[in-house]
Amino acid sequence: MTPPMLQIRNIDINITHPFPISAGHHFFPIDFCPAVQQVRLTNLDIQYLGGHLHALTRLAVENVLGLPDLSTLVAILQAAPALESLDLGGPCKNVRESIAHLEAMDTDLPVRLPGMKRMVLRSDPEFTKDFFSIVSTPPSTDVVICLPVISLRGIQPAFICDALPDADRLSNLEGLGDINGLCLRFHGKVPSIMGFRTGVGCRPLLSLMIVDTTYPPGRTPHPNVVSAIVRAIHFLGISGRITSVELMSDEEENGEEHKLDLSAVFRALPNLHALSLSMPSLGSVLAALTCTDAGDEVVCAKLKEMQLLDVWFDDGLVIDLMDCLERRQEMDAGPLRSLELCASKGLSVDHEGMLGAMVGRLVCHTKVSR
């Protein structure tokens, strides 16, 4: 008769209250379950001493007391060639010591994960940086990196770059070469940059999220968030490849403290062709689109398509938008080929006529007020 542990296919163990630490060290021996397919452990360490995990396709480990050391994680990944989903959350100690140990043991690095479809890491920048220094993901993997901070005001401009492997190891994130579109969010409690490949489905490839852990979370944007995201665009080497960008926000620009200088963002996107704006206030964006780049030319001179979603139109906004488009034409950017308005409110027939005269084609997926 086969021992029960050898037959287990799915494991889900959650220790709700892991403290105090003095209560003892809790761990689950995954190597006792060679047939396991899905494992989720919350506030429970994982033990692996050897053996095959050929059936394992999903692994999730979240532990406020700390993740397994990097040597253990690498050993598990090497033993699980069919792994498709990896979710790790929590601090990780002695990362550098683990890497030194792996290199001393002549481990075949980087560890390649041929079947990986989605990977989520929620940890300190030091862990994600070193993790991707020794682990390689296929081009199609959706990689999500969540970086917790006590306050958005406390981050440094290099914060996101510090969570990425050194430039000579960036190739371990094989999906970087396919990124030609970005989704950016500067406001709210989770500012983020998501890189994707445009086309059918706009497949996400790399997401970097800054998570404000204060309660209640801060909502006032900070200039360093913009600087961190712009630096990441340059560091990742994708600046010249980006042709499509979506800017998202659910925040009104009420007062000067909510306004951000986005000129550096658009200067980092010289080949931008299509811009989608899903935000209630457009002041910061319109101001940035009339700035110049290092060559004293208007930013994003190749911009030909613009989409506005969920915008509340009034006379002031229409005039500001027309002024922006007119100034760009005066700066030799050329007119927009297409302006698309989706789910917008307050748009009148007069507004439609005024905007239509400024662009090659105006498309309104919204009811126009008479």
BAFI-129721 format. One line per field, with one value per residue (C-alpha): residue number from 1; residue in three letters; x, y, z. Coordinates in Angstrom, 3 decimals. Layout:
N
seq	NUM | ...
type	ALA | ...
xx	X | ...
yy	Y | ...
zz	Z | ...
END
This chain:
370
seq	1 | 2 | 3 | 4 | 5 | 6 | 7 | 8 | 9 | 10 | 11 | 12 | 13 | 14 | 15 | 16 | 17 | 18 | 19 | 20 | 21 | 22 | 23 | 24 | 25 | 26 | 27 | 28 | 29 | 30 | 31 | 32 | 33 | 34 | 35 | 36 | 37 | 38 | 39 | 40 | 41 | 42 | 43 | 44 | 45 | 46 | 47 | 48 | 49 | 50 | 51 | 52 | 53 | 54 | 55 | 56 | 57 | 58 | 59 | 60 | 61 | 62 | 63 | 64 | 65 | 66 | 67 | 68 | 69 | 70 | 71 | 72 | 73 | 74 | 75 | 76 | 77 | 78 | 79 | 80 | 81 | 82 | 83 | 84 | 85 | 86 | 87 | 88 | 89 | 90 | 91 | 92 | 93 | 94 | 95 | 96 | 97 | 98 | 99 | 100 | 101 | 102 | 103 | 104 | 105 | 106 | 107 | 108 | 109 | 110 | 111 | 112 | 113 | 114 | 115 | 116 | 117 | 118 | 119 | 120 | 121 | 122 | 123 | 124 | 125 | 126 | 127 | 128 | 129 | 130 | 131 | 132 | 133 | 134 | 135 | 136 | 137 | 138 | 139 | 140 | 141 | 142 | 143 | 144 | 145 | 146 | 147 | 148 | 149 | 150 | 151 | 152 | 153 | 154 | 155 | 156 | 157 | 158 | 159 | 160 | 161 | 162 | 163 | 164 | 165 | 166 | 167 | 168 | 169 | 170 | 171 | 172 | 173 | 174 | 175 | 176 | 177 | 178 | 179 | 180 | 181 | 182 | 183 | 184 | 185 | 186 | 187 | 188 | 189 | 190 | 191 | 192 | 193 | 194 | 195 | 196 | 197 | 198 | 199 | 200 | 201 | 202 | 203 | 204 | 205 | 206 | 207 | 208 | 209 | 210 | 211 | 212 | 213 | 214 | 215 | 216 | 217 | 218 | 219 | 220 | 221 | 222 | 223 | 224 | 225 | 226 | 227 | 228 | 229 | 230 | 231 | 232 | 233 | 234 | 235 | 236 | 237 | 238 | 239 | 240 | 241 | 242 | 243 | 244 | 245 | 246 | 247 | 248 | 249 | 250 | 251 | 252 | 253 | 254 | 255 | 256 | 257 | 258 | 259 | 260 | 261 | 262 | 263 | 264 | 265 | 266 | 267 | 268 | 269 | 270 | 271 | 272 | 273 | 274 | 275 | 276 | 277 | 278 | 279 | 280 | 281 | 282 | 283 | 284 | 285 | 286 | 287 | 288 | 289 | 290 | 291 | 292 | 293 | 294 | 295 | 296 | 297 | 298 | 299 | 300 | 301 | 302 | 303 | 304 | 305 | 306 | 307 | 308 | 309 | 310 | 311 | 312 | 313 | 314 | 315 | 316 | 317 | 318 | 319 | 320 | 321 | 322 | 323 | 324 | 325 | 326 | 327 | 328 | 329 | 330 | 331 | 332 | 333 | 334 | 335 | 336 | 337 | 338 | 339 | 340 | 341 | 342 | 343 | 344 | 345 | 346 | 347 | 348 | 349 | 350 | 351 | 352 | 353 | 354 | 355 | 356 | 357 | 358 | 359 | 360 | 361 | 362 | 363 | 364 | 365 | 366 | 367 | 368 | 369 | 370
type	MET | THR | PRO | PRO | MET | LEU | GLN | ILE | ARG | ASN | ILE | ASP | ILE | ASN | ILE | THR | HIS | PRO | PHE | PRO | ILE | SER | ALA | GLY | HIS | HIS | PHE | PHE | PRO | ILE | ASP | PHE | CYS | PRO | ALA | VAL | GLN | GLN | VAL | ARG | LEU | THR | ASN | LEU | ASP | ILE | GLN | TYR | LEU | GLY | GLY | HIS | LEU | HIS | ALA | LEU | THR | ARG | LEU | ALA | VAL | GLU | ASN | VAL | LEU | GLY | LEU | PRO | ASP | LEU | SER | THR | LEU | VAL | ALA | ILE | LEU | GLN | ALA | ALA | PRO | ALA | LEU | GLU | SER | LEU | ASP | LEU | GLY | GLY | PRO | CYS | LYS | ASN | VAL | ARG | GLU | SER | ILE | ALA | HIS | LEU | GLU | ALA | MET | ASP | THR | ASP | LEU | PRO | VAL | ARG | LEU | PRO | GLY | MET | LYS | ARG | MET | VAL | LEU | ARG | SER | ASP | PRO | GLU | PHE | THR | LYS | ASP | PHE | PHE | SER | ILE | VAL | SER | THR | PRO | PRO | SER | THR | ASP | VAL | VAL | ILE | CYS | LEU | PRO | VAL | ILE | SER | LEU | ARG | GLY | ILE | GLN | PRO | ALA | PHE | ILE | CYS | ASP | ALA | LEU | PRO | ASP | ALA | ASP | ARG | LEU | SER | ASN | LEU | GLU | GLY | LEU | GLY | ASP | ILE | ASN | GLY | LEU | CYS | LEU | ARG | PHE | HIS | GLY | LYS | VAL | PRO | SER | ILE | MET | GLY | PHE | ARG | THR | GLY | VAL | GLY | CYS | ARG | PRO | LEU | LEU | SER | LEU | MET | ILE | VAL | ASP | THR | THR | TYR | PRO | PRO | GLY | ARG | THR | PRO | HIS | PRO | ASN | VAL | VAL | SER | ALA | ILE | VAL | ARG | ALA | ILE | HIS | PHE | LEU | GLY | ILE | SER | GLY | ARG | ILE | THR | SER | VAL | GLU | LEU | MET | SER | ASP | GLU | GLU | GLU | ASN | GLY | GLU | GLU | HIS | LYS | LEU | ASP | LEU | SER | ALA | VAL | PHE | ARG | ALA | LEU | PRO | ASN | LEU | HIS | ALA | LEU | SER | LEU | SER | MET | PRO | SER | LEU | GLY | SER | VAL | LEU | ALA | ALA | LEU | THR | CYS | THR | ASP | ALA | GLY | ASP | GLU | VAL | VAL | CYS | ALA | LYS | LEU | LYS | GLU | MET | GLN | LEU | LEU | ASP | VAL | TRP | PHE | ASP | ASP | GLY | LEU | VAL | ILE | ASP | LEU | MET | ASP | CYS | LEU | GLU | ARG | ARG | GLN | GLU | MET | ASP | ALA | GLY | PRO | LEU | ARG | SER | LEU | GLU | LEU | CYS | ALA | SER | LYS | GLY | LEU | SER | VAL | ASP | HIS | GLU | GLY | MET | LEU | GLY | ALA | MET | VAL | GLY | ARG | LEU | VAL | CYS | HIS | THR | LYS | VAL | SER | ARG
xx	0.000 | 1.326 | 1.904 | -0.665 | 1.980 | 3.147 | -0.361 | -1.089 | -1.843 | -2.889 | -1.621 | -2.999 | -1.842 | -2.441 | -1.108 | -3.134 | -1.083 | 2.599 | 3.797 | 5.447 | 8.553 | 9.431 | 6.512 | 8.781 | 9.806 | 7.039 | 7.826 | 6.318 | 8.517 | 7.625 | 10.095 | 7.814 | 5.182 | 6.740 | 3.331 | 2.156 | 0.863 | -0.190 | 1.233 | 0.164 | 1.820 | 1.004 | 3.274 | 4.872 | 8.419 | 9.166 | 11.677 | 13.344 | 16.179 | 16.165 | 14.195 | 12.056 | 8.982 | 8.064 | 4.305 | 4.544 | 2.942 | 1.949 | 3.897 | 2.889 | 4.767 | 3.944 | 5.548 | 5.767 | 8.619 | 10.685 | 10.926 | 13.094 | 16.723 | 17.630 | 19.548 | 16.406 | 14.270 | 16.746 | 16.866 | 13.066 | 12.946 | 15.537 | 13.514 | 10.247 | 10.657 | 6.863 | 6.384 | 4.055 | 3.191 | 5.402 | 4.173 | 6.576 | 5.817 | 7.844 | 11.349 | 14.345 | 17.507 | 21.097 | 20.510 | 24.130 | 25.389 | 23.043 | 24.343 | 27.932 | 27.025 | 25.397 | 28.402 | 30.785 | 28.767 | 29.199 | 25.425 | 24.381 | 23.252 | 21.031 | 18.315 | 15.955 | 12.218 | 10.986 | 7.325 | 6.892 | 3.795 | 3.371 | 5.688 | 4.798 | 7.411 | 6.453 | 9.598 | 12.427 | 14.344 | 17.486 | 15.739 | 14.205 | 17.498 | 19.479 | 16.713 | 16.741 | 20.532 | 20.416 | 16.955 | 15.884 | 12.287 | 11.090 | 9.975 | 6.284 | 6.355 | 4.202 | 6.548 | 5.086 | 7.348 | 5.654 | 7.854 | 6.367 | 7.240 | 6.218 | 5.523 | 5.665 | 7.431 | 10.315 | 11.356 | 14.461 | 14.599 | 16.654 | 14.165 | 12.766 | 16.165 | 17.502 | 14.968 | 16.288 | 19.359 | 22.507 | 22.532 | 24.562 | 21.937 | 18.812 | 18.742 | 17.526 | 14.172 | 13.812 | 10.469 | 12.108 | 12.985 | 9.304 | 8.064 | 6.862 | 4.023 | 3.675 | 0.885 | 1.878 | 0.201 | 1.657 | -1.223 | -2.936 | -1.514 | 0.090 | 2.063 | 3.280 | 4.886 | 3.679 | 5.415 | 3.498 | 3.590 | 1.000 | -1.333 | -4.093 | -4.660 | -1.776 | 0.048 | 1.718 | 5.374 | 6.764 | 4.982 | 6.773 | 4.535 | 5.340 | 2.947 | 2.244 | 1.774 | 0.634 | -2.942 | -4.736 | -2.437 | -1.223 | -2.833 | -0.824 | 1.637 | 5.312 | 7.826 | 10.207 | 7.624 | 7.885 | 11.689 | 11.784 | 9.580 | 11.496 | 14.801 | 13.379 | 12.352 | 15.908 | 17.580 | 15.487 | 16.639 | 13.102 | 12.899 | 13.306 | 11.041 | 7.908 | 5.247 | 2.108 | 1.463 | -1.542 | -1.565 | -4.012 | -5.244 | -8.409 | -7.245 | -8.380 | -5.598 | -7.031 | -4.415 | -0.755 | 0.197 | -1.588 | 0.077 | 3.126 | 5.740 | 5.498 | 7.840 | 10.613 | 8.184 | 7.487 | 11.133 | 11.880 | 9.465 | 10.819 | 8.991 | 5.590 | 2.878 | -0.310 | -1.296 | -4.291 | -5.365 | -7.699 | -7.783 | -10.207 | -7.689 | -5.457 | -3.583 | -0.239 | -0.283 | -1.241 | 1.463 | 4.090 | 3.124 | 4.138 | 7.643 | 10.829 | 13.409 | 17.192 | 17.349 | 14.929 | 12.188 | 8.708 | 8.446 | 6.919 | 7.008 | 5.726 | 2.523 | -0.384 | -3.172 | -4.734 | -7.528 | -9.330 | -11.396 | -13.833 | -13.049 | -15.482 | -15.427 | -16.109 | -15.177 | -11.913 | -10.698 | -11.596 | -9.664 | -6.649 | -6.696 | -6.943 | -4.111 | -1.939 | -2.624 | -2.087 | 1.208 | 2.462 | 1.690 | 3.524 | 6.506 | 6.471 | 4.885 | 2.142 | -1.571 | -3.027 | -4.272 | -6.932 | -8.564 | -10.878 | -13.224 | -14.654 | -17.254 | -16.669 | -19.198 | -20.137 | -19.146 | -21.289 | -21.817 | -19.710 | -16.916 | -17.045 | -16.817 | -13.906 | -11.885 | -12.750 | -11.217 | -7.880 | -7.384 | -7.560 | -10.358 | -12.507 | -14.236 | -16.791 | -17.985 | -20.130 | -23.389 | -22.926 | -25.009 | -27.089
yy	0.000 | 3.433 | 5.748 | 8.615 | 11.345 | 9.871 | 10.173 | 13.790 | 15.976 | 19.315 | 20.990 | 24.180 | 24.989 | 28.362 | 29.330 | 32.422 | 33.559 | 32.667 | 34.654 | 34.344 | 32.989 | 31.246 | 28.888 | 26.843 | 26.557 | 25.232 | 23.708 | 21.397 | 18.640 | 18.969 | 16.242 | 13.733 | 14.378 | 13.493 | 13.385 | 16.797 | 19.132 | 22.277 | 23.667 | 26.756 | 27.477 | 30.547 | 31.419 | 28.010 | 27.267 | 24.690 | 21.876 | 20.213 | 17.715 | 16.185 | 14.105 | 14.787 | 17.041 | 16.260 | 16.762 | 20.164 | 22.912 | 25.561 | 26.707 | 29.567 | 30.387 | 33.444 | 33.869 | 37.044 | 35.425 | 34.929 | 32.949 | 29.843 | 30.634 | 31.059 | 27.771 | 25.857 | 27.722 | 27.031 | 23.330 | 23.121 | 24.930 | 22.577 | 19.577 | 20.865 | 21.141 | 21.329 | 24.354 | 26.905 | 29.280 | 30.603 | 33.017 | 34.092 | 36.662 | 37.756 | 38.836 | 36.693 | 36.639 | 35.765 | 36.078 | 36.907 | 33.991 | 31.665 | 32.883 | 32.396 | 28.864 | 28.072 | 29.357 | 27.407 | 24.235 | 24.744 | 25.004 | 25.388 | 29.029 | 30.652 | 28.158 | 27.970 | 27.496 | 26.366 | 25.910 | 29.052 | 31.065 | 33.446 | 34.489 | 36.843 | 38.057 | 40.227 | 41.000 | 43.448 | 44.862 | 43.009 | 39.640 | 40.212 | 41.620 | 38.563 | 36.109 | 37.188 | 37.178 | 33.377 | 32.492 | 32.864 | 33.087 | 32.276 | 35.105 | 34.362 | 34.504 | 37.134 | 38.416 | 40.556 | 42.209 | 43.907 | 46.143 | 47.169 | 50.577 | 52.274 | 55.507 | 56.590 | 59.725 | 57.648 | 55.973 | 56.992 | 57.533 | 54.327 | 52.244 | 50.177 | 49.720 | 48.368 | 45.525 | 44.456 | 42.365 | 44.089 | 45.162 | 42.131 | 39.818 | 41.542 | 38.975 | 36.480 | 38.268 | 36.981 | 38.709 | 42.145 | 41.833 | 41.635 | 44.661 | 47.508 | 48.899 | 50.279 | 50.856 | 53.475 | 54.507 | 57.324 | 58.053 | 55.952 | 53.459 | 51.170 | 53.171 | 50.791 | 50.171 | 47.249 | 46.241 | 44.302 | 43.204 | 45.003 | 43.040 | 40.561 | 40.517 | 42.895 | 40.137 | 41.400 | 40.451 | 42.479 | 44.442 | 46.460 | 47.716 | 49.998 | 49.076 | 51.635 | 49.570 | 52.408 | 52.438 | 54.293 | 54.353 | 57.690 | 58.927 | 62.065 | 61.334 | 62.008 | 63.201 | 60.379 | 57.884 | 59.467 | 59.496 | 55.829 | 54.754 | 56.838 | 55.415 | 51.907 | 52.563 | 53.587 | 50.853 | 48.107 | 49.289 | 49.580 | 53.356 | 53.359 | 50.335 | 51.688 | 52.644 | 52.407 | 53.766 | 53.822 | 56.257 | 55.359 | 57.220 | 57.475 | 60.645 | 64.197 | 66.790 | 68.837 | 71.377 | 71.681 | 68.737 | 66.333 | 67.623 | 65.860 | 66.909 | 64.147 | 65.734 | 63.211 | 60.371 | 61.540 | 62.431 | 58.767 | 57.667 | 59.103 | 56.601 | 56.769 | 56.321 | 55.720 | 57.206 | 56.143 | 58.225 | 56.771 | 59.525 | 62.206 | 65.061 | 65.725 | 68.853 | 67.177 | 65.181 | 68.075 | 70.251 | 67.541 | 66.944 | 70.494 | 70.144 | 69.713 | 66.942 | 67.187 | 68.151 | 71.036 | 69.215 | 68.502 | 65.283 | 62.234 | 63.812 | 60.537 | 60.525 | 59.963 | 58.351 | 59.409 | 57.783 | 59.406 | 57.252 | 58.356 | 62.055 | 64.762 | 67.470 | 71.141 | 74.271 | 74.650 | 71.128 | 71.350 | 74.615 | 73.137 | 70.055 | 72.176 | 74.415 | 71.347 | 69.950 | 73.334 | 73.949 | 70.504 | 71.268 | 74.580 | 72.595 | 70.401 | 67.350 | 67.171 | 66.661 | 63.637 | 61.055 | 59.845 | 61.052 | 58.543 | 59.472 | 56.597 | 56.769 | 60.505 | 62.883 | 66.488 | 66.442 | 68.816 | 69.112 | 72.271 | 70.467 | 67.660 | 70.094 | 72.009 | 68.881 | 67.292 | 70.242 | 69.619 | 65.944 | 63.693 | 61.551 | 61.963 | 58.875 | 59.264 | 56.189 | 58.377 | 60.285 | 63.860 | 66.512 | 68.771
zz	0.000 | -0.973 | 2.037 | 2.100 | 1.773 | -1.534 | -3.005 | -2.101 | -5.137 | -3.572 | -0.394 | 1.182 | 4.726 | 6.382 | 9.817 | 10.627 | 13.631 | 13.135 | 16.141 | 18.587 | 16.964 | 20.225 | 19.649 | 17.385 | 13.761 | 11.518 | 8.154 | 5.574 | 4.040 | 0.357 | -0.586 | 1.185 | -1.531 | -4.900 | -6.655 | -5.449 | -8.177 | -6.300 | -3.043 | -1.111 | 2.247 | 4.342 | 7.284 | 7.054 | 5.981 | 3.338 | 3.711 | 0.758 | 1.159 | -2.315 | -4.778 | -7.837 | -8.004 | -11.601 | -11.063 | -9.346 | -11.476 | -8.899 | -5.836 | -3.533 | -0.327 | 1.774 | 5.172 | 7.245 | 9.182 | 6.055 | 2.836 | 2.497 | 1.763 | -1.882 | -1.969 | -0.990 | -3.525 | -6.320 | -5.416 | -5.562 | -8.911 | -10.353 | -9.141 | -10.672 | -14.470 | -15.006 | -12.719 | -14.349 | -11.498 | -8.689 | -6.001 | -3.231 | -0.538 | 2.475 | 3.462 | 2.617 | 4.720 | 3.890 | 0.147 | -0.709 | 1.384 | -0.515 | -3.876 | -2.732 | -1.637 | -4.991 | -6.906 | -4.659 | -5.295 | -9.056 | -9.511 | -13.138 | -13.211 | -14.196 | -13.333 | -16.318 | -15.885 | -19.314 | -18.343 | -16.238 | -17.219 | -14.275 | -11.463 | -8.601 | -6.115 | -3.132 | -1.211 | -0.662 | -3.650 | -2.560 | -2.882 | -6.315 | -7.618 | -6.527 | -7.454 | -11.091 | -11.073 | -10.853 | -12.252 | -15.888 | -17.130 | -20.684 | -23.019 | -22.456 | -18.632 | -16.916 | -14.186 | -11.379 | -8.788 | -5.814 | -3.666 | -0.284 | 1.173 | 4.399 | 2.529 | -1.104 | 0.075 | 1.385 | -1.851 | -3.745 | -7.528 | -7.907 | -5.894 | -8.787 | -10.444 | -7.143 | -7.455 | -10.866 | -11.675 | -12.858 | -16.500 | -17.576 | -16.016 | -17.369 | -20.152 | -17.520 | -17.911 | -21.451 | -22.030 | -21.958 | -25.621 | -26.606 | -24.637 | -26.863 | -24.744 | -21.215 | -18.731 | -16.151 | -12.918 | -10.803 | -8.416 | -5.763 | -3.286 | -5.908 | -8.502 | -11.171 | -14.528 | -16.625 | -19.823 | -22.442 | -26.038 | -28.131 | -30.344 | -29.635 | -25.884 | -25.068 | -23.201 | -19.958 | -19.562 | -16.646 | -13.915 | -11.241 | -8.442 | -5.498 | -2.687 | 0.054 | 3.235 | 5.505 | 6.767 | 5.493 | 2.458 | 1.168 | -2.032 | -2.726 | -5.556 | -5.059 | -7.674 | -6.729 | -8.001 | -11.443 | -11.230 | -10.185 | -13.091 | -15.648 | -14.426 | -14.746 | -18.366 | -19.221 | -17.155 | -18.751 | -22.174 | -23.556 | -24.030 | -27.813 | -28.383 | -26.718 | -29.267 | -27.099 | -23.591 | -21.283 | -18.370 | -15.613 | -12.546 | -10.496 | -8.744 | -9.401 | -9.584 | -6.745 | -5.744 | -6.609 | -4.368 | -6.735 | -9.900 | -11.251 | -13.784 | -16.390 | -18.930 | -18.125 | -18.865 | -22.402 | -23.017 | -22.316 | -25.077 | -28.356 | -30.575 | -28.889 | -31.499 | -29.483 | -26.099 | -24.021 | -21.010 | -18.395 | -15.802 | -14.594 | -14.913 | -17.902 | -16.807 | -16.052 | -19.287 | -21.562 | -20.019 | -20.516 | -24.159 | -25.044 | -23.573 | -25.595 | -25.521 | -25.284 | -28.968 | -28.406 | -30.300 | -29.022 | -27.008 | -28.691 | -32.147 | -33.670 | -31.600 | -33.999 | -31.966 | -28.678 | -26.710 | -23.766 | -21.408 | -18.695 | -19.102 | -17.977 | -20.633 | -20.090 | -22.019 | -20.103 | -20.831 | -24.515 | -24.825 | -22.980 | -25.220 | -28.366 | -27.150 | -26.567 | -30.040 | -31.675 | -29.875 | -30.881 | -34.520 | -34.226 | -32.899 | -36.046 | -34.431 | -37.048 | -36.353 | -34.620 | -37.077 | -34.645 | -31.414 | -29.751 | -26.888 | -24.834 | -22.037 | -21.698 | -20.174 | -20.781 | -24.453 | -26.520 | -30.272 | -30.221 | -28.385 | -30.920 | -33.818 | -32.297 | -31.570 | -34.905 | -36.711 | -34.955 | -35.835 | -38.868 | -37.422 | -34.318 | -32.936 | -30.119 | -28.239 | -26.031 | -26.078 | -27.248 | -25.451 | -27.675
END
